[in-house]
């Protein structure tokens, strides 16, 4: 075992060993590439980010007071996530109808040729976009820098004079982006100066970024989870980014774990996880040893990470909501009343400062 007493019931796999189940759907080209693009490159050096949006970001949108950005999962299927966000907006009623909905798309290199994507469109090696790695082309821009540019576009008062709230949400692989980006993001002060609040929705990721070398011991479901230093011999990279804060990507150059943690715990973040998202063999679950050091499945990892945050910061003002009966299904989680509250600001969910069921 990597930890004395057992890391949430998971026997550590020797470093380099292949997982028993390998999910390969993300290794196929996407079927749909978003037709809208924004250029986030340097003048004369375009770098286009595909996205789907409910309104033209380049034109004045005086009625928009809230923008909701949803990041797709490992399959890069922005169209599916945009459709789910629209359903959530419809369920939220008038508040959802007034919101600007955006689904950026982080393409992989394998998506380019089959979809005849121009070379000036941003694309990443594999799932590097999930951890903020630099793009493979046309410029080595971090996926987090792409989100910075999207937020900066929304902060342009000429086009969004009434914008007051921006929500960045993700489910599964997209929640990995949302959680790490909430920790890493550079550009929130500029939005704050314009009176724009930014919040985050982190729903059912496979893993989280820990702030030190501790990992969970015991079962968080029975309230006995504790934390101890992990045995690195069992998994040498368990504390590397994006699972920990060693070997940070270029976007985070110069950052310290202490400073990152201080900023992170002050963010407006709501965590979600399905009450039935507890299958250790679920096909898209990260089964690498750094992920399994955090627990055997998503529910265990989510509740353990939340316990970790609360033990380090007893006054943490970041609620976590467990959705009863929900497995690993973005539509089931993101269209619930509590998700509507977090995404669109509608009433109907009493947000406690502790784990709760909806």
N, C-alpha and C positions, 0 to 999 in steps of 0.2 A: 504494500500500500504506500502511496505517496505521503500520507499523513497518518500519524498515530491515531488509531481508532477508526480509520476509514473515511475517505472523502465521499460522503453521501452515498455509500454503498457501491462505489465503483472501484474495481481492481485496476491499478495503474497498468497501462500497456507499455511494454518496453519501447524506448525511444526508437523511432523509425519504423515500427511495426505498422502494417496496413490495417485500417479499421475493418471490422467484419462486414459492414455494409457500406458501399461506396455509392454516393449519389452523383449521377453523371448528367442529369437533365440540363444543368447549366453549361455543359460543354457543347451544346447544340446551338446554332445561330438562332437569334430571336426571329419570330415571325413578323413582328410589326416594329418598324422604326418610326418614332414620332416625326411628324412632318414639320413642326415648328422648331425654330432654332434661335438661340441667342448667342451672340459673339462675345466671348469673354477673353479673347486674346489681346495681344499688344497691337497698336495701330500698324496696319500693314501686314500683320501676321495673324490671320483669323484662327480662332479655335472655337468651334461651334458646339454648343451643348443642346442636344435634342430635348424637347419637352412637349407635354400636352397641357394646355391651359384653357380655362373657360372664357378667357378674354385676352385680347392682344396686349401684351406687356409693353409694347412700344407706343401705345396710344393712351391718351388721358382716360382714366377710369375714376371719375369724381365720386361715384357712389360706393366705391369699395372701402370698407372700414376694416376688413379682416382678410388675410391671405392664408390659405392652408396648403402647405407643401407636403406631399406624400412621396416617400422614397420606396421604390420597388424592392423586391427581394432578390435572391441569388439568380433567378431566371431572367432578370432585367426586363420584365414584362410590364412596362410602365402603363400600357393600355389597360391591363387588368386592374391595376391598383387605382388608376384614375376612375374607372367604372365603379369600384368599391367606394371611393371617396365621394363620387356623385350620389350614390345610394345613401351614404351617411348624411350628406348635405340635404337630400330630399327628406330624410327622416327627421332632420333637425328643423324643418319648416322654413320660416322666413329668414332666420339667421343664416341657414345654409345657402339659401337662394341669393343672399347679398354678398356671400364670400367669394373671393377669387380662388379658384382651385387650380393647383399646379402639380404636375407629376414629371419631374426631370427624369432623364434616361441616361444611365451610365453604361455605354456600350463596351463590349469586349472586342478584342482583335478578331475573333472568329465571326463576329457579326458583320464585318465590313464588306468583304467581297461578295458573299451570297446575297446581300441586300443592296449591292451597288452604292454603298455609302461613300460620299466624297472624302478625300484624304484630309480635308480640313475640319472634319468632325472628330471630337474628342473620343478616345477609346483607350481601354486599359487592358493590361495583361491579366487574364483570368478574373479573379475576384479582388484584385488589388484595390479597386475603387471602394470596397467595403471598409478598408482600413486607412483610407486617405492617402494611398500611395500615388506617386506621380503618374500621369497618363503616359501611355506608350507613344502617343502622337495626337495631334501634330505638334504639341508643345508639352513639356513635362509638368503639367499643372496637376496639383492634387485635386481629388474629387471634393475635398473640403474647400479648396480655393474656388471651385466651381460653385459651391453653395454660397460662399462669401459673395461672389459676383451676383448671384441671383438675389440675395438679400439686399445688396447695394442697389440693384435695379428697382426693387420694391421701395427703397428709401427715397427714390427720386420724387420729390414733392410735386413737380410739374405734372407727372402722370398719376400720382396717387396722393392727392392732397388731403384726403380724409383717413388714410390708413392708420390704424391704431394698434392692431394686433397681427402678429405673424406666428403661425404654428408650424413647426417642422415635425412631421410624424413619420414613423417607419414601423413596419411589421417584419419580423423574421430577419432576413439579411438587411432590409432597410432599417430595422430597429438597431442593428449593429452600427449602421451609419449614424443614426440619430443619437445614440448613446455616446459614441466616441466624438461626434461633432459637438455635442453639448459640452464635452470636456475640453475640446481643442479650439473651438471657434475663436477667430480673431476680431471679427468686425461688429460686435454687438454694441459697442459704445456709440458708434455713429448712428445707429438706429435709436438708441436711447436718447441721444441729443435731439432727435426729431420727434420724441414722444411716442415711439413705436416699441411696444413690448414684444418680446420673443419668448415663446414657450416651446416645450418639446414633449412629444408623446413617443414612448419607447415600449413597443408591444412585442413580446415573445421572441427576443433574439436568442441565438444559440449560445452567446457568451457575452461577457461584460469586461470592461477594463478595470482591473483592480489597481489600487494605489500603492500597495506594498506586497511583500512576499507571502502574506498570509492567505490561506485558502480554507474552505469550510470543512469541518469535521462533524459528523452526526447527521441527523435528519431534521431539516428545518420544519417539517410538518408537525413534529411532536414538541417543538419549542426547545430542543436540546442542542441546536447547532452552535458550535463554537468555532474558533479560528486558530490555526497554528501554522507555523512556517512549513512550507511544502518541501519535500525531499527532492531537490533538483536532479539528483541522480536518476530518479524515475522518469524525468521529463525535462531535459536541460533547457528547453525554450518556453517553459510554462509561464515565465514572467516577462517574456518579450511582448512588445506591442504586436497585436492589438488586445492581448489577454492581460498584459500588465504594462508597466511604464519603462521597461528596458528597451534599448535599441529603437528609439522613437523615429518616425519618418521625418523627412525634411520639413514638412509643414510645421512640425513641433520643435524644430531646432531651437535650442536655448531655453526650453521650458524645464521646469523642475517639478517633480511629483507633488511637492508641497503646494506650490502655486496652482497647479492644475486642480488639485483636490479642493483648495479653498474656493476657487471660482465655480467648480462643478456643483458643490453642495448649495450654492446660492442661486442656482438656476431654477426656473419654473419647469419642473419635469414631472410628468405623470407616467407611471409604469403600469403596463397591463400584461397579464398572462392568462391563458385559458386554464381553467381548473382541471381539464382533462388533457392538457398538453404535457403528458407525463410518460411518453413512450420512449424508452432509451434506444429503440431501434427505428424511430421515425426517420424516413428516408433522407430528409434534408437536414437533419440534425448534425451539427459539427461533432464528429466523434474523434477528433484529434486529441492527443494527450493533454495539451494545454486547456482545451475546452472541458475535458472530463475531470480535470483537477478542480473544476468549479461545480461539479455535480453530474448526475447520471442522465438528466433530461431537463427540458426547459423549465418546468415548474419548479424543480429542485434548485436549479441554477438561479432562477428569478428570486425565489424566496430567500435563498442563502445570500445573494448579493444585497437584497434589501435589508436583511438582518445585519450584514456587514456595515452598510451605511448607517443604520440606526445605532449600532454599537459605537461607531466612531463619532457620530453626530446625533446625540439624543434629541435635539430640537429640530431635526431635519423636517423641512416643510415640503416634502415630495411624496405624495401618496402613491401607493401601489394597489391596484384593483385586480382581484382574481375573478374571472368571469366563469361562473358555474356552468358546467356542461360543455364548455368550448374546448375543442382540440386545437390543432395547429391550422387555423382557418382565419384568414384576415377579414373576410366579410363578416364572420360571426363575432369577432372581437371589435372591429372598428365601427360597427353600426349599432352598438349597444348604447343605452342612455348615458352611461358614464363616459363613453368615448365621444358621444355627441357633445357632452359638456366640455370635455377637454379640447375638442377640435373647434367647436363653434360657439362656446360660451353660453349654451342654453341651460336652463335649470333642469333639475330632474335627477341629479346625482349629488348626494351629500358627501363632499370630499373630505374624508378624515385624514389625519396625519399619521395613519398607520394602515397596515394591510387590512383589506376588507373584501367581502364578497358583494356582488351587485345583485 
